[in-house]
Amino acid sequence: MNTFQTFCDKLNRRQFIKNAGMGLGSVALSGMMKPLVAAAQPDLHFPAKAKRIIFLFMAGAPSQLDLFDYKPSLEKLHGQPLPKEISRGQRVTVMTHGKDQVICASVFKFAPQGQSGLMMSELLPHLSQHADDICMIKSTHTNAINHDPAKTFFCTGSEMPGGASMGSWLSYGLGSLNRDLPDFVVLSSAFWSGKVNVQALYHRLWGTGFLPTKHQGIAFQSVGDPVLFLSNPSGVDNKVRHKMLDFVARVNAEQEAVTGDPEIRTSMAQQEMAFRMQMSVPELTDLSGESEATLELYGPEVGQTGSFARNCLLARRMAERDVRFVQLFHRGWDHHRQLPTHLRGQARDVDQPIAGLLTDLKQRGLLEDTLVVFAGEFGRTTYAQDLNEKDRFDYGRDHHPRCFTTWMAGGGIKGGISYGETDEFSYNVTKDPVHVRDLHATIFHQLGIDHNKLVFPYQGLDQKLTGVEDAHVVRDVIA
């Protein structure tokens, strides 16, 4: 090491703390180590009912009015203006600002399903068979009215970029269940039926924000190797690769000893994980051992790499292998026009695969301790966008954060219930409101975590997923 580098190291803040001995250095080290120790040795705040989560995120916002929130009275009101006492001058997007708010009834039929009698749309014939496993939350609401901040909020607890994602929080707070696979895996569908208004997905939705980067979500690829650089380069076998990693690890360890940079330690851990994944990931993604009966559960697209169906089957295989948090993204739900046509295709994409996932988990005894969550970033309006009175199947719906439907199944959640109520227009919550923060708190609760106690000190504040505003666990939905 040259003289200039040595001089720079002496000026390094971490090196100063390291060299400060039992005084300031020990105090600072104690403060820094506290969250690391908590992550390495998770201390559950109460008994966990779930070990893992499969989060099905429908990016673009499905219409609750056409899938879950049955409003038969709208048939008589179709084509009439939305009453002012219902809209209350609430915020709308620029797409419908200043335009007439004309009520639009759903063109789809609803029917009671299962012994519970949950009302579900004809678009979900397979999922309807699991009505008695599902807890439908019709009173979910959020703050953001546009996709980017709403998706960011749902995934990270903050509308502003820079927050830690839900999966990263759980990886940080609970640690790993399988040393050969990541704690947090992301699967994004490469194909979807809705070809209009498809927003991008951003790495921040599964990023670590201010948490150590070892808790980053690992996005599996839909084409080629499931994980980038999983295969060795030409002419390099596993033995050579191991020697290379050993050498890099020694260099990193020497540098970490000099600088005290925790990100070097993270890099070392990630490189070791990458080497182990060269064995574990090919086995994970090899479906040749699955029975024909199992493949049929997920539908005809299960054999198509990058399909939502295949990703659902992979999620079950990850649950078996104790991956802590699996997040599936399916895009194409932003239906501002021709909603009946596009929604039918989207529902077809996900209906049988989700039902297959629930059946598969249940048959294997995994649904008891696997929490499955279904959500979009917000809902859709009761008033139409581009309503075509000559063609009943030609209408769209705008963004609506005031109320929308999410659902959960397994993981200690009551099945066959509908929680929360909306008015006859599915416009305002009238009973038992559930903010997205409350949903976060409830998810954490099922994994044995008090959302107020899982914190990370950053910028002078104990950061947490649910933020500084009040959030509560929705105890009425817990079995």
C-alpha positions as CSV (number, residue, x, y, z in Angstrom):
1,M,0.0,0.0,0.0
2,N,1.5,3.4,-1.0
3,T,2.0,6.3,1.4
4,F,-0.9,8.3,-0.1
5,Q,-3.3,5.4,0.4
6,T,-2.1,5.0,4.0
7,F,-2.7,8.7,4.7
8,C,-6.2,8.5,3.2
9,D,-7.0,5.4,5.4
10,K,-5.9,7.3,8.5
11,L,-8.4,10.0,7.6
12,N,-11.2,7.5,7.0
13,R,-14.0,8.0,9.6
14,R,-14.4,4.2,10.1
15,Q,-10.6,3.9,10.7
16,F,-10.7,6.7,13.2
17,I,-13.5,5.0,15.2
18,K,-11.7,1.7,15.0
19,N,-8.5,3.2,16.3
20,A,-10.3,5.2,19.1
21,G,-10.1,2.2,21.4
22,M,-12.3,1.9,24.5
23,G,-13.6,5.5,24.3
24,L,-15.7,6.9,21.5
25,G,-15.0,3.9,19.4
26,S,-16.5,1.4,21.7
27,V,-19.7,3.4,22.1
28,A,-20.0,3.9,18.4
29,L,-19.3,0.2,17.7
30,S,-21.9,-0.8,20.2
31,G,-24.5,1.3,18.5
32,M,-23.6,0.0,15.1
33,M,-23.5,-3.7,16.1
34,K,-26.9,-3.6,17.8
35,P,-29.0,-3.9,14.6
36,L,-26.6,-6.4,13.2
37,V,-26.8,-8.7,16.2
38,A,-30.6,-8.4,16.1
39,A,-30.6,-9.5,12.5
40,A,-28.2,-12.4,13.1
41,Q,-30.2,-13.6,16.1
42,P,-33.8,-12.8,15.5
43,D,-35.9,-12.3,18.6
44,L,-39.5,-12.8,17.8
45,H,-41.8,-10.5,19.7
46,F,-44.5,-13.2,19.9
47,P,-45.1,-16.7,18.5
48,A,-45.1,-16.6,14.7
49,K,-48.0,-18.2,12.7
50,A,-46.2,-17.9,9.4
51,K,-42.6,-18.7,8.4
52,R,-42.7,-17.2,5.0
53,I,-44.6,-15.0,2.6
54,I,-45.6,-15.2,-1.1
55,F,-46.7,-11.7,-2.2
56,L,-48.6,-11.6,-5.4
57,F,-48.4,-8.0,-6.6
58,M,-50.7,-7.0,-9.5
59,A,-48.9,-3.9,-10.9
60,G,-51.3,-1.4,-12.5
61,A,-54.2,-1.9,-10.0
62,P,-57.0,-4.4,-10.7
63,S,-60.6,-3.2,-10.6
64,Q,-62.2,-4.3,-7.4
65,L,-65.6,-3.5,-8.9
66,D,-65.2,-6.1,-11.6
67,L,-63.4,-8.8,-9.5
68,F,-64.3,-8.7,-5.8
69,D,-66.5,-5.9,-4.6
70,Y,-70.0,-6.8,-5.8
71,K,-72.3,-3.7,-6.2
72,P,-75.6,-4.8,-7.8
73,S,-77.2,-1.4,-7.1
74,L,-75.0,0.1,-9.8
75,E,-77.1,-1.6,-12.5
76,K,-79.9,0.9,-11.9
77,L,-77.5,3.8,-11.5
78,H,-75.5,3.0,-14.7
79,G,-75.0,6.1,-16.8
80,Q,-76.0,8.6,-14.1
81,P,-73.7,11.2,-12.6
82,L,-71.9,10.2,-9.4
83,P,-73.5,12.2,-6.5
84,K,-71.4,15.0,-5.2
85,E,-72.0,13.9,-1.6
86,I,-70.2,10.6,-2.5
87,S,-67.2,12.1,-4.4
88,R,-66.9,15.0,-1.8
89,G,-64.6,16.8,-4.1
90,Q,-61.9,14.2,-3.5
91,R,-58.7,14.3,-5.5
92,V,-58.7,12.7,-9.0
93,T,-56.0,12.2,-11.6
94,V,-55.4,14.6,-14.5
95,M,-57.0,12.1,-16.8
96,T,-60.5,12.6,-15.4
97,H,-60.1,16.0,-13.8
98,G,-62.9,18.3,-14.8
99,K,-64.8,15.6,-16.7
100,D,-68.2,14.2,-15.9
101,Q,-68.1,11.3,-13.4
102,V,-70.6,8.9,-14.9
103,I,-71.4,5.7,-12.9
104,C,-70.5,2.5,-14.7
105,A,-71.8,-0.9,-13.5
106,S,-69.6,-4.0,-14.1
107,V,-70.5,-6.1,-17.1
108,F,-69.4,-9.3,-15.2
109,K,-71.6,-11.6,-13.2
110,F,-70.9,-12.3,-9.6
111,A,-72.0,-15.4,-7.5
112,P,-71.5,-16.6,-4.0
113,Q,-68.7,-19.1,-3.6
114,G,-67.9,-21.9,-1.2
115,Q,-69.6,-22.5,2.1
116,S,-68.7,-18.9,3.1
117,G,-70.6,-17.4,0.2
118,L,-68.0,-14.9,-0.7
119,M,-69.1,-13.0,-3.8
120,M,-66.6,-13.3,-6.6
121,S,-66.5,-12.5,-10.3
122,E,-67.1,-14.9,-13.1
123,L,-63.6,-14.0,-14.3
124,L,-62.1,-16.0,-11.4
125,P,-63.6,-19.5,-11.7
126,H,-60.5,-21.3,-10.3
127,L,-59.8,-18.9,-7.5
128,S,-63.5,-19.0,-6.5
129,Q,-62.9,-22.7,-5.5
130,H,-60.7,-21.3,-2.7
131,A,-63.2,-18.8,-1.3
132,D,-63.2,-20.6,2.0
133,D,-59.4,-20.2,2.3
134,I,-59.4,-16.5,1.5
135,C,-59.7,-13.4,3.8
136,M,-61.0,-10.6,1.5
137,I,-60.2,-7.1,2.7
138,K,-62.5,-4.8,0.8
139,S,-61.7,-1.6,2.9
140,T,-58.0,-1.3,1.9
141,H,-57.0,2.3,1.2
142,T,-53.8,4.2,0.5
143,N,-52.6,7.8,-0.1
144,A,-51.0,8.0,-3.5
145,I,-53.1,8.4,-6.7
146,N,-50.4,7.7,-9.3
147,H,-48.7,4.4,-10.0
148,D,-45.1,5.2,-9.2
149,P,-45.5,6.5,-5.6
150,A,-48.3,4.0,-4.9
151,K,-46.3,1.0,-5.9
152,T,-43.3,2.3,-4.0
153,F,-45.4,2.9,-0.9
154,F,-46.9,-0.6,-1.0
155,C,-43.5,-2.3,-1.4
156,T,-41.4,0.0,0.9
157,G,-43.8,1.8,3.2
158,S,-42.8,5.2,1.7
159,E,-44.0,7.1,-1.4
160,M,-40.5,8.5,-1.8
161,P,-37.7,6.3,-3.2
162,G,-35.0,5.3,-0.7
163,G,-37.1,3.2,1.7
164,A,-36.3,-0.5,2.4
165,S,-38.6,-3.0,0.8
166,M,-40.8,-5.3,2.8
167,G,-38.8,-8.4,1.9
168,S,-35.5,-6.7,2.9
169,W,-37.0,-5.8,6.3
170,L,-37.9,-9.4,6.9
171,S,-34.5,-10.6,5.8
172,Y,-32.9,-8.1,8.1
173,G,-35.2,-8.8,11.0
174,L,-35.5,-12.6,10.8
175,G,-32.4,-13.8,9.0
176,S,-32.2,-16.8,6.6
177,L,-33.9,-20.1,6.7
178,N,-31.9,-21.6,3.9
179,R,-28.2,-20.8,3.6
180,D,-28.0,-21.9,0.0
181,L,-30.8,-19.6,-1.3
182,P,-31.5,-15.9,-0.9
183,D,-33.9,-14.7,1.8
184,F,-35.8,-12.6,-0.7
185,V,-36.5,-13.6,-4.3
186,V,-38.4,-11.6,-6.9
187,L,-40.1,-13.1,-9.9
188,S,-41.6,-10.9,-12.6
189,S,-43.8,-12.2,-15.4
190,A,-42.3,-11.7,-18.8
191,F,-45.7,-12.2,-20.6
192,W,-49.1,-10.7,-19.7
193,S,-52.4,-10.2,-21.6
194,G,-52.8,-6.5,-21.0
195,K,-50.6,-4.7,-23.6
196,V,-51.6,-1.1,-22.8
197,N,-50.5,1.2,-20.1
198,V,-47.8,-1.2,-18.8
199,Q,-45.7,0.7,-16.2
200,A,-42.1,-0.2,-15.6
201,L,-40.9,-2.0,-12.5
202,Y,-38.1,-0.5,-10.5
203,H,-35.3,-2.1,-8.5
204,R,-36.2,0.0,-5.6
205,L,-39.4,-2.0,-5.1
206,W,-37.2,-4.9,-3.9
207,G,-34.2,-2.8,-2.8
208,T,-32.7,-2.4,0.7
209,G,-32.7,1.4,0.9
210,F,-30.8,2.2,4.1
211,L,-30.5,-1.4,5.2
212,P,-27.3,-3.4,4.6
213,T,-27.3,-4.5,0.9
214,K,-27.0,-8.2,1.8
215,H,-30.8,-8.0,2.3
216,Q,-31.5,-7.0,-1.3
217,G,-34.1,-8.9,-3.2
218,I,-32.7,-11.2,-5.9
219,A,-34.6,-10.8,-9.2
220,F,-34.6,-14.0,-11.1
221,Q,-34.4,-13.6,-14.9
222,S,-37.1,-14.9,-17.2
223,V,-34.6,-15.6,-20.0
224,G,-31.3,-17.4,-19.8
225,D,-29.8,-18.2,-16.5
226,P,-32.3,-17.5,-13.6
227,V,-29.6,-15.4,-11.9
228,L,-27.1,-13.4,-13.8
229,F,-23.6,-15.0,-14.1
230,L,-24.9,-18.2,-12.6
231,S,-23.0,-20.2,-15.2
232,N,-19.2,-20.2,-15.2
233,P,-17.5,-18.6,-18.1
234,S,-16.1,-20.8,-20.8
235,G,-13.0,-22.6,-19.6
236,V,-13.7,-22.0,-15.9
237,D,-15.0,-24.9,-13.9
238,N,-16.2,-24.9,-10.3
239,K,-12.8,-25.7,-8.8
240,V,-11.2,-22.8,-10.6
241,R,-14.1,-20.5,-9.6
242,H,-13.7,-21.5,-6.0
243,K,-10.0,-20.7,-6.0
244,M,-10.9,-17.3,-7.6
245,L,-13.4,-16.6,-4.8
246,D,-11.0,-17.7,-2.1
247,F,-8.4,-15.2,-3.4
248,V,-11.0,-12.4,-3.7
249,A,-12.2,-13.2,-0.2
250,R,-8.7,-12.9,1.3
251,V,-8.2,-9.5,-0.5
252,N,-11.5,-8.3,0.8
253,A,-10.8,-9.5,4.3
254,E,-7.6,-7.5,4.4
255,Q,-9.3,-4.4,3.1
256,E,-12.1,-4.8,5.6
257,A,-9.6,-5.1,8.4
258,V,-8.1,-1.8,7.3
259,T,-11.2,0.3,6.6
260,G,-13.9,-1.4,8.7
261,D,-16.3,-0.9,5.8
262,P,-19.4,-3.2,6.5
263,E,-20.2,-3.2,2.8
264,I,-17.0,-5.2,2.2
265,R,-18.3,-7.9,4.6
266,T,-21.6,-7.8,2.7
267,S,-19.9,-8.3,-0.6
268,M,-18.0,-11.3,0.8
269,A,-21.2,-12.9,2.0
270,Q,-22.9,-12.3,-1.3
271,Q,-20.0,-13.8,-3.2
272,E,-20.2,-16.9,-1.0
273,M,-23.9,-17.1,-1.5
274,A,-23.4,-16.8,-5.3
275,F,-21.1,-19.8,-5.3
276,R,-23.6,-21.9,-3.3
277,M,-26.4,-20.8,-5.7
278,Q,-24.6,-22.3,-8.6
279,M,-25.7,-25.6,-7.1
280,S,-29.0,-24.7,-5.4
281,V,-30.7,-22.5,-8.1
282,P,-30.4,-25.0,-11.0
283,E,-32.0,-27.7,-8.8
284,L,-34.7,-25.2,-7.7
285,T,-35.7,-24.2,-11.2
286,D,-35.6,-27.7,-12.7
287,L,-39.3,-28.8,-12.9
288,S,-38.6,-32.2,-14.4
289,G,-39.4,-33.9,-11.1
290,E,-42.9,-32.4,-10.8
291,S,-45.7,-34.7,-11.5
292,E,-48.2,-34.2,-14.4
293,A,-50.9,-33.7,-11.9
294,T,-49.0,-30.9,-10.2
295,L,-48.2,-29.2,-13.5
296,E,-51.8,-29.3,-14.5
297,L,-52.8,-27.4,-11.3
298,Y,-51.0,-24.3,-12.6
299,G,-52.5,-24.3,-16.1
300,P,-51.2,-24.7,-19.7
301,E,-48.6,-21.9,-19.4
302,V,-46.6,-23.5,-16.6
303,G,-44.1,-24.8,-19.1
304,Q,-43.4,-21.4,-20.5
305,T,-40.4,-19.7,-18.9
306,G,-41.3,-16.3,-17.6
307,S,-45.0,-17.0,-17.4
308,F,-46.9,-16.1,-14.2
309,A,-48.0,-19.8,-14.0
310,R,-44.4,-21.0,-13.9
311,N,-43.5,-18.3,-11.4
312,C,-46.3,-19.5,-9.1
313,L,-44.9,-23.1,-9.3
314,L,-41.4,-21.7,-8.6
315,A,-42.8,-19.8,-5.6
316,R,-44.2,-23.1,-4.2
317,R,-40.8,-24.7,-4.7
318,M,-39.1,-21.8,-2.9
319,A,-41.6,-22.1,0.0
320,E,-40.6,-25.8,0.3
321,R,-37.0,-24.7,0.5
322,D,-37.8,-22.0,3.1
323,V,-37.1,-18.9,1.1
324,R,-38.4,-16.2,3.5
325,F,-40.1,-13.8,1.1
326,V,-41.1,-14.5,-2.6
327,Q,-42.6,-11.6,-4.5
328,L,-44.3,-12.1,-7.8
329,F,-45.0,-9.1,-10.1
330,H,-47.6,-9.3,-12.8
331,R,-48.1,-6.2,-14.9
332,G,-50.8,-4.9,-17.3
333,W,-53.7,-4.1,-14.9
334,D,-54.0,-0.4,-15.7
335,H,-57.3,-0.4,-17.6
336,H,-58.3,3.2,-18.5
337,R,-60.2,1.9,-21.6
338,Q,-61.6,-1.3,-22.9
339,L,-61.4,-2.7,-19.4
340,P,-63.7,-5.7,-20.0
341,T,-61.5,-7.0,-22.8
342,H,-58.2,-6.4,-21.1
343,L,-59.3,-7.5,-17.6
344,R,-60.6,-10.8,-19.0
345,G,-57.1,-11.5,-20.3
346,Q,-55.4,-10.5,-17.2
347,A,-57.7,-12.6,-15.0
348,R,-57.0,-15.6,-17.3
349,D,-53.2,-15.1,-16.7
350,V,-53.5,-15.3,-12.9
351,D,-56.7,-17.2,-12.0
352,Q,-55.7,-20.8,-12.5
353,P,-52.0,-20.3,-11.4
354,I,-53.0,-18.7,-8.1
355,A,-55.6,-21.3,-7.4
356,G,-53.0,-24.0,-8.3
357,L,-50.5,-22.4,-5.9
358,L,-53.1,-22.4,-3.0
359,T,-54.0,-26.0,-3.8
360,D,-50.4,-27.2,-4.0
361,L,-49.4,-25.4,-0.8
362,K,-52.4,-26.9,1.0
363,Q,-51.8,-30.4,-0.2
364,R,-48.2,-30.3,1.0
365,G,-49.1,-28.8,4.4
366,L,-47.4,-25.6,3.6
367,L,-50.3,-23.2,3.5
368,E,-50.6,-23.3,7.3
369,D,-47.3,-21.5,7.7
370,T,-47.1,-19.7,4.4
371,L,-48.9,-16.3,4.1
372,V,-50.1,-15.6,0.6
373,V,-51.0,-11.9,-0.1
374,F,-52.7,-10.6,-3.2
375,A,-52.8,-6.8,-3.9
376,G,-52.4,-4.0,-6.4
377,E,-51.2,-0.5,-5.6
378,F,-54.8,1.0,-5.4
379,G,-58.2,0.4,-6.9
380,R,-60.3,1.7,-9.8
381,T,-63.1,4.3,-9.9
382,T,-66.9,3.6,-10.0
383,Y,-67.2,6.2,-12.6
384,A,-66.2,5.4,-16.2
385,Q,-63.4,6.6,-18.3
386,D,-64.1,6.7,-22.0
387,L,-67.5,5.1,-21.6
388,N,-69.0,4.0,-24.9
389,E,-72.8,3.9,-24.5
390,K,-73.1,2.0,-27.8
391,D,-70.8,-0.8,-26.7
392,R,-71.3,-2.0,-23.1
393,F,-67.9,-3.7,-23.2
394,D,-66.0,-0.5,-24.0
395,Y,-65.3,1.4,-20.8
396,G,-62.3,2.1,-18.5
397,R,-61.8,3.1,-14.9
398,D,-59.4,5.7,-13.4
399,H,-57.1,5.3,-10.4
400,H,-58.8,5.2,-7.0
401,P,-56.9,5.1,-3.7
402,R,-60.0,5.6,-1.5
403,C,-60.9,1.9,-1.4
404,F,-59.8,-1.3,-3.0
405,T,-59.7,-5.0,-2.3
406,T,-56.8,-7.1,-1.2
407,W,-56.8,-10.6,0.1
408,M,-54.7,-13.0,2.2
409,A,-54.7,-16.7,2.7
410,G,-52.9,-19.2,5.0
411,G,-50.3,-18.2,7.6
412,G,-52.8,-18.0,10.5
413,I,-55.3,-15.8,8.7
414,K,-59.1,-16.6,8.8
415,G,-60.5,-18.1,5.6
416,G,-63.8,-17.5,4.0
417,I,-64.4,-14.0,5.4
418,S,-65.0,-10.6,4.0
419,Y,-63.6,-7.8,6.2
420,G,-64.4,-4.1,5.8
421,E,-67.2,-2.5,3.8
422,T,-67.5,0.2,1.1
423,D,-70.5,2.3,0.1
424,E,-72.9,1.2,-2.7
425,F,-70.5,2.8,-5.2
426,S,-67.3,1.2,-4.0
427,Y,-66.0,4.7,-3.6
428,N,-65.6,5.3,0.2
429,V,-64.9,3.0,3.1
430,T,-67.8,2.8,5.4
431,K,-66.6,0.2,7.9
432,D,-63.3,-1.1,9.3
433,P,-60.8,0.8,7.2
434,V,-57.5,-0.9,6.6
435,H,-54.6,1.3,5.4
436,V,-51.7,-0.2,3.6
437,R,-49.7,0.5,6.8
438,D,-52.1,-1.7,8.7
439,L,-51.7,-4.4,6.2
440,H,-47.9,-4.2,6.6
441,A,-48.3,-4.4,10.4
442,T,-50.6,-7.4,10.1
443,I,-48.2,-9.2,7.8
444,F,-45.3,-8.6,10.2
445,H,-47.5,-9.8,13.1
446,Q,-48.1,-13.1,11.4
447,L,-44.3,-13.7,11.3
448,G,-43.9,-12.9,15.0
449,I,-42.8,-9.3,14.5
450,D,-44.0,-6.2,16.3
451,H,-43.8,-3.6,13.5
452,N,-43.0,-0.9,16.0
453,K,-40.0,-2.8,17.3
454,L,-38.3,-3.8,14.0
455,V,-36.3,-0.6,13.5
456,F,-33.1,0.6,11.9
457,P,-31.3,3.9,12.9
458,Y,-30.9,6.1,9.9
459,Q,-30.6,9.9,9.6
460,G,-31.4,10.5,13.3
461,L,-34.6,8.4,13.2
462,D,-35.5,4.8,14.1
463,Q,-36.8,3.8,10.6
464,K,-39.5,1.2,10.3
465,L,-41.7,-0.1,7.5
466,T,-44.9,1.4,8.9
467,G,-43.3,4.8,9.3
468,V,-44.0,7.4,12.0
469,E,-47.8,7.4,11.5
470,D,-50.1,5.2,13.5
471,A,-50.6,1.6,12.2
472,H,-52.4,-1.2,13.8
473,V,-52.6,-5.0,13.4
474,V,-56.0,-6.0,11.9
475,R,-56.7,-8.6,14.6
476,D,-60.2,-9.5,13.4
477,V,-58.7,-11.3,10.4
478,I,-56.3,-13.5,12.5
479,A,-57.4,-17.1,13.2
